[in-house]
């Protein structure tokens, strides 16, 4: 599967945030980027964002493809595909045309499947189900 070492099917990774690096802020990447360190903020990529096994992202990812092998607390907006690999942890929402979840993934959030060319939500609507009424109630920020 894409994102595993030695099987980069989409081409080369143009930028790497190594395991020794901690970065806070917004990051715009032309091409693919791999996060093996700690990142907090928003990532915009014209290609693929990979969160490596030891990588940790707190924030938002906007990309064509996203592969999570490490930890992500935040939302993913992928124009094509999101892959959650075994052992990964995602707390947040996913919007994409395709979502692949391997065995052994912890995923707490919502997914919205979009059609080709459909615009992303400005902000995913998070709802919770109340046990008493069995109805969904919008959560306010």
C-alpha positions in Angstrom: 0.0 0.0 0.0 1.2 3.6 -0.6 3.2 5.2 2.1 5.0 2.1 3.3 8.7 2.2 3.0 10.0 1.3 -0.4 6.6 1.4 -2.1 6.1 5.1 -2.9 3.7 4.7 -5.9 3.0 8.4 -6.4 6.7 9.5 -6.9 9.3 11.0 -4.7 8.8 12.9 -1.4 10.0 16.4 -2.0 10.1 17.5 1.7 10.7 15.7 5.0 10.1 16.9 8.5 12.5 14.5 10.4 11.9 12.9 13.7 14.2 15.4 15.5 12.1 18.4 14.3 9.1 20.1 16.0 7.3 22.7 13.8 4.4 25.0 14.7 2.7 27.2 12.0 1.3 26.9 8.5 3.1 24.9 5.9 2.6 25.1 2.1 4.3 22.4 0.2 4.7 22.1 -3.6 4.8 18.3 -4.0 4.7 15.6 -1.4 5.8 16.0 2.3 6.5 13.4 4.9 6.1 14.3 8.6 8.2 12.1 10.9 8.5 14.7 13.7 6.0 16.8 15.5 3.8 19.3 13.6 1.2 21.7 14.9 -0.8 23.9 12.4 -2.1 23.6 8.9 -0.5 21.7 6.0 -1.4 22.5 2.4 0.2 20.2 -0.2 -0.2 20.0 -4.0 0.4 16.3 -3.8 0.6 13.8 -0.9 1.0 14.3 2.9 2.5 11.3 4.8 2.4 11.2 8.6 5.1 8.5 9.3 4.9 5.9 12.1 6.7 8.2 14.6 5.1 11.4 13.2 2.5 13.5 15.1 0.3 16.2 13.6 -2.1 18.4 15.5 -4.0 20.5 13.0 -5.4 20.3 9.5 -4.2 18.6 6.3 -5.2 19.7 2.8 -3.8 17.5 0.0 -4.5 15.3 -3.0 -3.6 12.2 -1.0 -3.0 11.7 2.7 -1.4 8.6 4.3 -1.4 8.4 8.1 0.8 5.8 9.8 1.4 7.9 13.0 -0.9 10.2 15.0 -3.2 12.9 13.7 -5.5 15.1 15.8 -7.3 17.2 13.3 -9.2 17.1 10.1 -8.1 15.8 6.6 -9.3 17.3 3.4 -8.0 15.1 0.5 -9.1 15.7 -3.1 -8.6 12.0 -3.9 -7.7 9.5 -1.2 -7.0 9.0 2.5 -5.2 5.9 3.8 -5.1 5.1 7.5 -2.4 2.4 8.1 -2.3 -0.2 10.8 -1.2 1.2 14.1 -2.2 4.8 13.2 -4.4 7.1 15.3 -6.8 9.7 13.9 -9.0 11.9 16.0 -10.8 14.1 13.6 -12.9 14.2 10.5 -12.0 13.1 6.9 -13.3 14.4 3.6 -12.2 12.6 0.5 -13.4 10.6 -2.5 -11.8 7.4 -1.1 -11.0 6.3 2.4 -9.0 3.1 3.2 -8.8 2.0 6.9 -6.5 -1.0 7.7 -7.0 -3.3 10.6 -5.5 -2.0 13.9 -6.4 1.7 13.2 -7.9 4.0 15.9 -10.3 6.4 14.2 -12.6 8.7 16.2 -14.4 11.1 14.0 -16.6 11.4 10.9 -16.0 10.8 7.3 -17.7 12.5 4.3 -17.3 11.0 0.9 -17.2 13.6 -1.8 -17.7 13.4 -5.6 -15.1 14.5 -8.1 -15.1 18.3 -8.3 -17.3 18.8 -5.3 -16.1 21.6 -3.0 -15.0 20.8 0.5 -17.0 21.8 3.5 -15.8 25.1 5.0 -15.7 23.3 8.4 -17.0 19.8 9.0 -20.2 19.8 11.1 -19.5 17.8 14.2 -22.6 16.3 15.9 -23.2 14.1 18.8 -26.0 11.7 19.5 -27.9 12.2 22.7 -28.8 8.9 24.4 -32.2 10.1 25.7 -33.6 11.2 22.4 -31.5 9.3 19.9 -31.3 12.4 17.8 -28.2 14.3 16.5 -27.5 17.7 18.0 -25.0 20.2 16.5 -22.0 20.8 18.7 -21.2 24.5 19.1 -17.6 25.8 19.2 
